[in-house]
Amino acid sequence: MRKIVISLAVVALAILFLPSITKAITPATGINLVNVTACQQVGKDIKVTNFGSTYVLKSECRDAGHGMRTYKLTCTSSIQYQVEWQDGCKQIVIPNLIDGDLVKISGESRVWVVGNGKLHEFKSGTIYHDYFSSYINVVTLPPEAITILGIGSPVCYRAGNVVIFPIVPSKIYYTGLNCSLNQVSNEWLAKWYGDDWFKKIINDQNLQLYYEIFNKIGLPFTIDSSPEGSAVKDKNGNVWFVQNGQKRIVTAEGLQANKFQKFLSVDNLNLPTSTLPLEKNEAFLTVQGIFK
């Protein structure tokens, strides 16, 4: 009888402490949703407004009261964010990157360019060489960099190209600023690209991807339309940047900073002259609008 009483006492004691034991056993990973007044994604981090205060929450490894955990924060809407976490920290070294830096992921052949804190893919070598002449200075990042930095939209063709799409082979388009496309006539092509314009047309099978991704077909150019976003070299060797129907002189610093790879050659660039020279990294990233 005494043995039975002792056994029952042990069971009762175990039941009494069972909630505490259960509470001490926490999962190694988890996902939580948090409602806030406002949420904005800032690269891999988020900017949150709640209870009248605005602050930045970082996706990083830290101790938020539960031991060291790796946190990934993502805005799921303008008023909610998701917290993904896992116990422990894996030391991942990401170098300081700025807009225009070239990177690739370890074990992959794809090349990306950094813009607005995200990675933007070149969908073809033809598009890549529209901006860069070689593959030097490409930084190799660990696979986790894609998750940490995030992926932006692919890089589109730079302004100043004439292209044919496989899906509409009878039409020729001019690649303009902000990934725009404008159908052009043979007369317009001869005016800006010379009588041998047909030799300068890009027929890249990946252009169908370009069309499907950006799909920004503008109005067809008239014979008087200017090649917006192009770098144009006149008979005196001066380089001009065409913007808003005007020509802006490009300084030596502007040539280097904007990485122009090709130029239109026109004896007389009959456009109004802007008083604002192009002398810094402007057409390459900002005006060009390749990051979306």
N, C-alpha and C positions, 0 to 999 in steps of 0.2 A: 504493500500500500504506500509506503514511504517513497519507493522508487517512482510510482505513478505520479505522486504529488510533485516530486522534483522535476520530472519530465514535463509536466504541464506548466510548471513555473518557467522553465527554459523556453518553451514555445511562446508563452505570454511575453517574456522579455524580448524575444526576437521580433514578435509582432509590434511591440511598443517602439522599437528602434528601426523598424523597416522603412518608414518614410524618410528618415535621415540617411539611411544607407542608399536608398533609391535616389535621393536628391544629390548625393555626392557623385553618382555616376552620370556624367554628362556626355553627350555625343561628341565625336571628334570634328564634325562639320555641321553646318546648318545654314538656313536661309531665313531671314526675317524681312517683313515689309513694314515700313514706317511712313505714316501720313504726316505731312508738314504743310505749311502755308504755301511754300514755293520751293521748287527743286530745279536746278540747272546743272547739266553735265559740263564739267570743265576738264577736258582731257580724261584722265583716269580718275579724277577726283570729282566731287560734287559741291556746289554752292547751295546752301539751304537757308531758307527764311522760316522761322518759327517763333511764335510768341513775341513778335516784334524785333527779333534779332536775326542778323544775317551772318553766316559763318561758313567756312570751308571745311569739309570733312575729307580726309585723305584715305585713298586706298593704299594701305601699307600694313606692315607688321608692327603691332603695338600691344600694350597691356591696357585694356579698357575696363579692368576690374575682374577679368576672368582668366588671368594669365596671358602669356604671349600668344597672340593669334594673328593670322594673316587675314586682312579684311579687303574685300572688293565691293565698292559702292557704285551703284548704277541708278540713275533716275529712270523709273518706269513710267512716270508721267510728270506733269508740271507740279503735282502736289503729292507725290509719293516717291520713295526710293527703296531699293532693295539692298540688303546687307547679306553678302555671302562671306562666310568665315570658315576657317579651319584651324585647329590647334597647331601651335608651333610656327616657326618661321624658317623659310628657305631663303638664304641669302642670294638675291638676284641683283647683279650689278648692271645697271643701265647707265651708260655715259650721258653727260649733259649734251643734249641735242638741240639744234636750232633749225628754224625753217630753211629748207634747201639742202640739209644734210642727206646724203645717200646711205641707205642701210640695206642689209639683207639678213635673213634669218639663218642661223646655223643649220646646215643640212639641206638648204633650199637654194635654188638658182634665181628665184625672183628678186628683183631689185625694187626698193621702195624709196620714196622721198618723204621727208618729214615736213609737215605743214600744219600749223595750228595745234601742235602737240600730238597729231595723229600720223599714222602711216598711210601713204597713198601709193597704190601700185601702178607701175607702168605695164599696160596690158600687152605691149609688143615692143620689140627692139626698135621699130621705126619711130614710135612715140618717144622712147627714151632718148634716141639720138637727135630728136628735135630740141632737146634741152642740154644734153651733155655729149661731149665728143668722145669720152672714154669711160672706162669703169674704174679709174683710180679713185682713191679716197672713199671707197665704200666701206662702211663700218659694219662688222658682223655682230649681231645681237643674239642673245639666247632665245629659244622658242617662246619663253614666257613673255617676251617683249610685246608680242601681238596682243595678248590679253591686257597687259599693263598699259600700253600706249593707246590701244584701240585702232580700228581701221576706218579711214575716211573713204571718200569716193575715189575711183581711179583717176589718174591724170589724163586729161584730154590733149588732143593735138594743140600745139602752139599756133597762134594766129599767123597767117601768111602761107599756108599750104593750100593746094588744090587737090581734091581727093575724089575718088570714085568708090561708091559703095557696091558690094556684090549684090545687094538686094534691089538696087535701082541703078544698074550699070549705064543707063543712057543719060544720066544726069551727073553734072560735075558741080562740086560744092567748094566754097571757100571757107576755111576754118578761121573764124574770127575770135574776138575777145570773149571771155567768159564761156568758152566751150560752144559758142554759137556756130551755126552752119547756114550759109546762104548760097543758093543756086546761082551760077554765073553762066554767061553766054560766051561763045567763042570770041566775039568782038571784045568783050571785057578782058578775057584772058590774053588776047593778043596785045591789048593796050598796056597791061601791067607785066606780063611775063614774056613778051616778045613773040615773034612768029613761030618759034619752036616750043610754044607753051605745052604742046601735047607730050613733050619729052619730060616735063616736070610734074606730071600728074602722079600721085601716089595711089597705087592699087594694092592696098594691104587687106588681106582677108580678115584681119582683126578689126577692120573698120566697122564691120557689122556690130561688134561689141560696142564700139564708140556710139553708133547710132542708137542702139537699144538702151545704153546707159544714160546718155545725156538727152537725146531726142529733142534738141533745141533748134528746129528748123525755122529760120527767120524768113523774111520776105526776100524774093529774088533780087539780086543786084541789078541796077540799071547801068548803062554805059558810063554814067557820071559818078557812080558809087566809088568811094575811096577804099583802099585795102586796109581797113581798120586793124590796128595792132601789128602791122608789118614794119620791119626795118627796111628802109629804102636807101640805096646808095645812088647819088647823082653822078654826073659826068666829071665833077671836080673832086670826087672821092669823099664828099661829106655824107654822113649817115644821118637819116631822119627817122623818127618814130611817128607813125600816122595814128592820130587819136582825135576823135570827134571832128573829123573832116579837116583837121589842121595838121601841119608837120612840125615836129619838135626836134631841134638839133640834138644829137646824141654826143655827149662828151666822151673822152677816152675812158673816164671813170665809169660812165654809164654803159659803155660797150662791155667792159669787163664785168661789171656787177650784174648785168642782165643776161649774160651768156648767150648772146645772139649767135645762132649757128648758120643762118642763111640770110641773104639779102635780095630784095628785088633791085634790079638795075634799071633806072629810068633817067634819060638825059635831062629832062625838064620836069621836075615834080611840081606841077601846077596846082598847088594848094596854099591856102593862107598860112603864114608863119606864126607859130605860137611864140610868146615871149618867155615861156617856161621851158628851159632845157631839160633833157632827161639825163641826169647825172648820178643816179643812185639805183639801188635794187628796187625797181618799181614795176617795170613791165613784166619782169620774170615771175614775181609772185603776187603782187597786189593788183595791178591793173589787169594782168593776164587772167586772174581769177581761176586758176586751175584747181584750187582746193575748195571743195564744196561739202 
